[in-house]
């Protein structure tokens, strides 16, 4: 199984912005992202920490896997 990259919250936000998400708000240290495809709202919440725990990254990957292909996720979140 590939190894997860060390990513900050800002890194993850940039990844999802490149995947057509946009920032819709922030509450405390959590940034809410959304994209709309075929009238379906796809929403993710990302903590804005200097380094995200592996468990947090796995939860973000799990949540986003309903919206994004596993190939695209692997390209951005895992070391080759």
N, CA and C of each residue as an Amber inpcrd file, in Angstrom:
protein
   240
   0.8430000  -1.1840000   0.0000000   0.0000000   0.0000000   0.0000000
   0.8840000   1.2430000   0.0000000   0.5590000   2.2230000  -0.8310000
   1.3920000   3.4310000  -0.9000000   1.3470000   4.2100000   0.4050000
   2.3880000   4.9720000   0.6260000   2.5130000   5.7610000   1.8490000
   1.8960000   7.1500000   1.6380000   1.1830000   7.6220000   2.6700000
   0.5840000   8.9570000   2.6150000   1.6630000  10.0350000   2.6790000
   1.4560000  11.0910000   1.9660000   2.3490000  12.2570000   2.0350000
   2.1030000  13.0030000   3.3430000   3.0720000  13.7890000   3.7790000
   2.8700000  14.7230000   4.8800000   2.3060000  15.9960000   4.2770000
   1.0650000  16.3210000   4.5980000   0.3970000  17.4730000   4.0110000
  -0.1720000  18.3710000   5.0950000  -0.1570000  19.6640000   4.8210000
  -0.8120000  20.6190000   5.7050000  -2.2430000  20.8210000   5.2230000
  -3.0270000  21.4740000   6.0490000  -4.3920000  21.8000000   5.6400000
  -4.3980000  22.6730000   4.3960000  -3.4610000  23.6200000   4.3300000
  -3.3790000  24.4890000   3.1530000  -3.0340000  23.6950000   1.8870000
  -2.1450000  22.6950000   2.0320000  -1.8100000  21.8370000   0.8860000
  -3.0560000  21.1200000   0.3700000  -3.8420000  20.5800000   1.2870000
  -5.0330000  19.8260000   0.9080000  -6.0670000  20.7470000   0.2590000
  -6.2100000  21.9490000   0.7980000  -7.1440000  22.9200000   0.2080000
  -6.7200000  23.2200000  -1.2250000  -5.4310000  23.4290000  -1.4610000
  -4.9270000  23.7060000  -2.8130000  -5.2060000  22.5440000  -3.7570000
  -5.0340000  21.3100000  -3.2600000  -5.3190000  20.1340000  -4.0890000
  -6.7710000  20.1640000  -4.5460000  -7.6830000  20.4150000  -3.6060000
  -9.0980000  20.3890000  -3.9570000  -9.5150000  21.5920000  -4.7930000
  -8.8690000  22.7210000  -4.6150000  -9.1520000  23.8760000  -5.4840000
  -8.7590000  23.5290000  -6.9240000  -7.6460000  22.8070000  -7.0900000
  -7.2430000  22.3670000  -8.4280000  -8.2020000  21.3430000  -9.0140000
  -9.0280000  20.7340000  -8.1580000 -10.0380000  19.7740000  -8.6070000
 -11.4200000  20.4280000  -8.6760000 -11.4280000  21.7420000  -8.8740000
 -12.6380000  22.5340000  -9.1120000 -13.4960000  22.7970000  -7.8760000
 -12.9740000  22.5880000  -6.6760000 -13.6870000  22.9980000  -5.4690000
 -13.3890000  24.4750000  -5.2260000 -14.2380000  25.1370000  -4.4780000
 -14.0020000  26.5230000  -4.0940000 -14.3410000  26.6780000  -2.6220000
 -13.7280000  27.6680000  -1.9910000 -13.9400000  27.9140000  -0.5640000
 -15.2740000  28.6140000  -0.3840000 -16.1120000  28.0500000   0.5000000
 -17.4000000  28.6900000   0.7640000 -17.4570000  29.2860000   2.1660000
 -16.4770000  28.9920000   2.9820000 -16.4770000  29.5750000   4.3140000
 -15.4170000  28.9630000   5.2020000 -15.2880000  29.5810000   6.3700000
 -14.3400000  29.0880000   7.3620000 -14.9270000  29.3390000   8.7350000
 -14.8320000  28.3400000   9.5950000 -15.2690000  28.4910000  10.9730000
 -14.1240000  28.0100000  11.8470000 -13.5170000  28.9310000  12.5430000
 -12.3350000  28.5830000  13.3280000 -11.2130000  28.1630000  12.3990000
 -10.6710000  26.9740000  12.6510000  -9.5510000  26.5010000  11.8310000
  -9.9980000  25.5130000  10.7490000 -11.2880000  25.4610000  10.4640000
 -11.7930000  24.5350000   9.4460000 -12.3210000  25.2910000   8.2330000
 -11.8460000  24.8840000   7.0680000 -12.2450000  25.5110000   5.8070000
 -13.2450000  24.5930000   5.1170000 -14.3340000  25.1720000   4.6700000
 -15.3710000  24.4040000   3.9770000 -15.2330000  24.6570000   2.4830000
 -15.1290000  23.5540000   1.7240000 -14.9850000  23.6080000   0.2670000
 -16.2110000  22.9910000  -0.3860000 -16.5060000  23.4500000  -1.5810000
 -17.6460000  22.8870000  -2.3050000 -17.3730000  22.9500000  -3.7960000
 -17.9540000  22.0130000  -4.5100000 -18.0630000  22.0990000  -5.9580000
 -19.4370000  21.5580000  -6.3120000 -19.9460000  22.0240000  -7.4350000
 -21.2750000  21.6160000  -7.8760000 -21.1280000  20.9710000  -9.2490000
 -21.5260000  19.7080000  -9.3210000 -21.4610000  18.9620000 -10.5750000
 -22.8320000  18.3560000 -10.8160000 -23.4120000  18.6680000 -11.9760000
 -24.7440000  18.1690000 -12.3300000 -25.7570000  18.4660000 -11.2250000
 -25.7330000  19.6850000 -10.7230000 -26.6280000  20.1500000  -9.6540000
 -26.4660000  19.3920000  -8.3440000 -25.3800000  18.6520000  -8.1830000
 -25.0870000  17.9590000  -6.9310000 -24.0100000  18.7380000  -6.1880000
 -24.3110000  19.1370000  -4.9500000 -23.3330000  19.8450000  -4.1250000
 -22.4160000  18.8260000  -3.4690000 -21.1220000  19.0130000  -3.6700000
 -20.1160000  18.1480000  -3.0610000 -19.3270000  19.0090000  -2.0790000
 -19.4150000  18.6900000  -0.7990000 -18.8410000  19.5300000   0.2400000
 -17.8100000  18.7570000   1.0470000 -16.6960000  19.4130000   1.3420000
 -15.6330000  18.8560000   2.1760000 -15.2360000  19.8930000   3.2160000
 -14.8380000  19.4330000   4.3890000 -14.3310000  20.3220000   5.4320000
 -12.9050000  19.8980000   5.7500000 -11.9960000  20.8680000   5.6860000
 -10.5770000  20.5930000   5.8700000 -10.0440000  21.4150000   7.0470000
  -9.4140000  20.7600000   8.0400000  -8.7890000  21.5300000   9.1240000
  -7.5360000  22.2320000   8.6180000  -7.3450000  23.4550000   9.0170000
  -6.2050000  24.2440000   8.5340000  -5.0530000  24.1340000   9.5410000
  -4.4810000  22.9320000   9.6490000  -3.3750000  22.6850000  10.5600000
  -2.0720000  22.6490000   9.7750000  -0.9500000  22.8780000  10.4900000
   0.3540000  22.8630000   9.8180000   0.6660000  21.5020000   9.2280000
   0.3060000  20.4530000   9.9430000   0.4670000  19.1010000   9.4190000
  -0.7380000  18.2810000   9.8650000  -1.3830000  17.6410000   8.9030000
  -2.5600000  16.8370000   9.2180000  -2.1340000  15.4380000   9.6440000
  -2.7860000  14.9080000  10.6750000  -2.5410000  13.5390000  11.1120000
  -2.9360000  12.5710000  10.0060000  -2.3140000  11.4120000  10.0080000
  -2.6120000  10.4000000   8.9910000  -4.0820000   9.9760000   9.0640000
  -4.6270000   9.8810000  10.2630000  -6.0320000   9.5210000  10.4130000
  -6.9530000  10.5650000   9.8180000  -6.5910000  11.8270000   9.9900000
  -7.3750000  12.9230000   9.4100000  -7.2990000  12.8740000   7.8950000
  -6.0970000  12.6470000   7.3610000  -5.9420000  12.5320000   5.9070000
  -6.7550000  11.3580000   5.3660000  -6.7210000  10.2480000   6.0790000
  -7.5170000   9.0900000   5.6390000  -9.0050000   9.4100000   5.6420000
  -9.4730000  10.1540000   6.6380000 -10.8900000  10.5310000   6.6930000
 -11.2460000  11.4600000   5.5340000 -10.3560000  12.3970000   5.2010000
 -10.5890000  13.3080000   4.0730000 -10.6200000  12.5170000   2.7610000
  -9.6920000  11.5690000   2.6180000  -9.6500000  10.7320000   1.4200000
 -10.9310000   9.9150000   1.3110000 -11.3480000   9.3310000   2.4180000
 -12.5790000   8.5260000   2.4330000 -13.7810000   9.3750000   2.0170000
 -13.8720000  10.5750000   2.6050000 -14.9940000  11.4610000   2.2970000
 -14.9670000  11.8900000   0.8280000 -13.7850000  12.2220000   0.3230000
 -13.6900000  12.7280000  -1.0480000 -13.7910000  11.6160000  -2.0890000
 -13.6020000  10.3610000  -1.6870000 -13.6410000   9.2670000  -2.6500000
 -15.0320000   9.0820000  -3.2600000 -16.0430000   9.6430000  -2.6330000
 -17.3740000   9.6140000  -3.2300000 -17.5100000  10.5870000  -4.3860000
 -16.5770000  11.5170000  -4.4910000 -16.6310000  12.5580000  -5.5190000
 -15.5240000  12.4490000  -6.5550000 -14.3850000  11.8780000  -6.1550000
 -13.1720000  11.9210000  -6.9770000 -12.6560000  10.5000000  -7.1810000
 -12.1240000  10.2180000  -8.3640000 -11.6250000   8.8760000  -8.6660000
 -10.4230000   8.5280000  -7.7780000 -10.2560000   7.2490000  -7.5320000
  -9.1460000   6.8060000  -6.6820000  -7.7890000   7.1060000  -7.3350000
  -7.7310000   7.0940000  -8.6620000  -6.4820000   7.4310000  -9.3500000
  -6.0860000   8.8830000  -9.0740000  -7.0670000   9.7670000  -9.1130000
  -6.8020000  11.1880000  -8.8610000  -6.3960000  11.4010000  -7.4040000
  -7.0390000  10.7150000  -6.4960000  -6.7100000  10.8300000  -5.0710000
  -5.2910000  10.3370000  -4.8320000  -4.9440000   9.1850000  -5.4020000
  -3.6050000   8.6320000  -5.2020000  -2.5320000   9.5680000  -5.7280000
  -2.7930000  10.2040000  -6.8460000  -1.8170000  11.1110000  -7.4540000
  -1.4460000  12.2540000  -6.5040000  -2.4150000  12.7210000  -5.7180000
  -2.1870000  13.8890000  -4.8780000  -1.8330000  13.5670000  -3.4250000
  -2.2940000  12.4440000  -2.9070000  -2.1690000  12.1700000  -1.4830000
  -1.1240000  11.1170000  -1.1170000  -0.6330000  10.3470000  -2.0830000
   0.2890000   9.2600000  -1.7850000   1.6280000   9.4610000  -2.4730000
   2.6720000   8.9460000  -1.8210000   4.0160000   8.9550000  -2.4000000
   4.0930000   7.7890000  -3.3720000   4.6640000   8.0330000  -4.5230000
   4.7530000   6.9920000  -5.5630000   5.7770000   5.9430000  -5.2040000
